[in-house]
Each structure stands twice: as C-alpha cells, then as structure tokens.
Amino acid sequence: MPDYDVIIDMAKYFQVNVDEILNGERQVTQQKSRFLKNKYAIMNNMNYVMIRLKDGEHIMKLGIIGSGKIVDELLSFIHELDDIQCIHISGTLRSQDKLKRLVQEHKFKHYSTNYDDLLNDHEVEVIYIAVPNHLHYEFAKKALEHHKHVIIEKPICANTQELQDLITLSQQY
C-alpha cells in the first residue's frame, strides 16, 4: 500500500499528477526521493521538539547555523509546520548575500556572520545545526552551553565519546 501523503507531496513538489506517479508513468529520481525523505525526517524532528517545548500556546523560536543545501530544503517547507518562528540565521562571511536573501524570503528577524551573535540572541530557543558534519559537535556544544535546544542532522557527531559529551551537557541544563 503506497503512502499517499508522500505521493501527494511528491506530486505537488514535482508538479506532476498523482495518477502519473501511482501508475508508474513518472519516476522519481533518487535525489528527489532523498529530498522528500529528508523533508519528512526534519518535519518529524521539528514536531518532536515542539512537543518537548509545549508550554501552553508556545511558538518555537528557531535559529539556524549554516546556509547550505539542507537549509534550502528545510526552508522550502518550514512554513508547513505549525508554531515555528524563524528568528535568526547565521553563516559565513562569504554566504552573506545568501543570508540576506533568506532573511527576506523567509521572514527571519536577524542574520549574522558570527555564530556568537546567534548564540547570544535571547529570542532564539532552538538552534538547527546545518554545518558540515565534522563541525556538528563543536557547534552543538556551544549551543547547549548557551542553554539552547539543539536539532542536528545525522551524523550527530564523529564518535560516541562526542555524543556522550553532548548528552551529559544537555542534562546539566
């Protein structure tokens, strides 16, 4: 039995008829299918964080570190998730033009080219770590030390010791 929610979403995203997908007239490439899997994984992570943050009528105040492809994917559907407000996005100096564009397109309140600015933004409660894998631990650790909730793409860390350090740190706050 096909997952109709995924098929309908695929049809909308790729601008094709649902029947074409069901009848095998349209093939979804691996890259497109990977995008959709990432989308649902991110949505599930965001909804999990929302459940953890619920405090009456709470809105998740999101900060993002990074401006690469995974951020583009996240921002392409984040408006579909309830109760999320994009507050701050941070990236490198060389990505400043893209950051400015993302701020306008997705209604972020702030952008910066310095991670400390994001960490010190008192409006931000959750930081989505979207940097290269080898930087996950460093950026997540700093976020946790600033009492922020963290969402990290896989792999979370390079090894189990780093993961254990993050778990221990998260339990201290």
Secondary structure, DSSP 8 states (H G I E B T S, - for coil): ---HHHHHHHHHHHT--HHHHHTTSS---HHHHHHHHHHHHHHHHHHHHHHHH-SSS--EEEEEE--SHHHHHHHHHGGGSTTEEEEEEE--GGGHHHHHHHHHHHT-SEEES-HHHHHT-TT--EEEE-S-GGGHHHHHHHHHHTT-EEEE-SS--SSHHHHHHHHHHHHH-
